Amino acid sequence: MRSMDLDKQIRRILIEEGAEKFPLTSRILRRSAGGGAAESILPKDDGREGFGDLDMDKETLRLLSFPGEMLKPCPGTNNYICCGYQILNVGTNCPLDCSYCILQAYFNQPSLRVFVNLERELQSIIEYIDSHPDRIFRIGTGEFTDSLALDPIVGWSHMLPPLFAERKNAVLELKTKTDHIDGLLASSVRNRMIISWSLNSTHISSREEHRAPSIKRRLEAAKKCQEEGYVLGFHFDPLIEHPGWKDDYKRTLDLMADFIDPKGIIWISMGTIRYMPGLKKIIRRRHPDTHILDGEFVPGLDGKMRYLQSIRIDMYGHMRELLNEWSEDLGVYLCMESDEVWQQGMGWTVKTSDGLSQYLDERVMRFFSESSV
């Protein structure tokens, strides 16, 4: 399936014990009436439900109540520079099927999972944000799932923006590979919102990002959002080396120039492919035709397998030059890299995680002034 169609993909909906009482469960069942049949209430998942390497069960939507803290810092590492991002955990797993996706090994639980107690927990999250008025919270929902892939039936784009529009010290970033923007376009909220797209080379997109719309369709969606007043972000992560990669990534950037006004971009992140050692076997089994593992990888300081440092520096340097030709004010930064790689690949460095946080916070203050609240 080249592009995702939720009505055809989701064949059943499981409701976990306790989840039936939440209003979001009822709304999801109404919106997905044509796509999946809800089964009887199931016992709570004890976390020991394993699955085979080939079975991610992307045809099942599981509704459950998340017992932990829904707002947490991004799990970075002291060995690399981290941006200080905060993750709003709205669900796990993704209906797309990118060959390189870290979620294939990150969770030992199948199915698409949506935390229907989100609305109940939002008030305490907002109170926490408001109790730290001198701090800027850059918050996103796209770490453990795609922010918009399930939006047509879950409605995150309706639920979340009004809360963040009223905050002077927070922004919400929705990151996606899809073109599911109808909810965003129907919303009256634009302030404190960043709509971001994960992009790659056209070669990688067509071969490795299964069920995702083409790069052109993503940029067409981004253009519509920008025309409607949304601030945009983009993420080239993972950059993947392949024959002709320099020309192929340039084609993506040329498409960006065709559709997007660079003045409306708050930031663009870059990172090269990296993975936990255990993911390699899963990728080989689930995606036997992939070529993303053909390069030379070495263990990084965080235990993940990475390209040689010289390769990473070359890729960042090339992308930086292409982006600078388009605009020198794109808020470009590296995800989970060292000060040395920053200096050699970017030609400058934020030096530390605090330095990167300050750099991105300043972008937020510039794009979202208090007067716009």
Secondary structure, DSSP 8 states (H G I E B T S, - for coil): --S--HHHH--EEEEETTGGGSHHHHHHHHHTTTT-EEEEEE----S-----TT---TTEEEEE---S-SEEE----TTSB----EEE--EE--SSEETT-THHHH-S--SEEEETTHHHHHHHHHHHHHT-TTS-EEEES-SSS-TTTTHHHH-HHHHSHHHHHT-SSEEEEEEESS---HHHHH-S--TTEEEEEE---HHHHHHHEET---HHHHHHHHHHHHHTT-EEEEEEEEE---TTHHHHHHHHHHHHHHH--GGGEEEEEEEE-EE-TTHHHHHHHH-TT--TT-S-EEE-TTS-EEE-HHHHHHHHHHHHHHHHHH-S-S-EEESSB-HHHHHHHHSS---SHHHHHHHHHHHHHHHS-GGG-
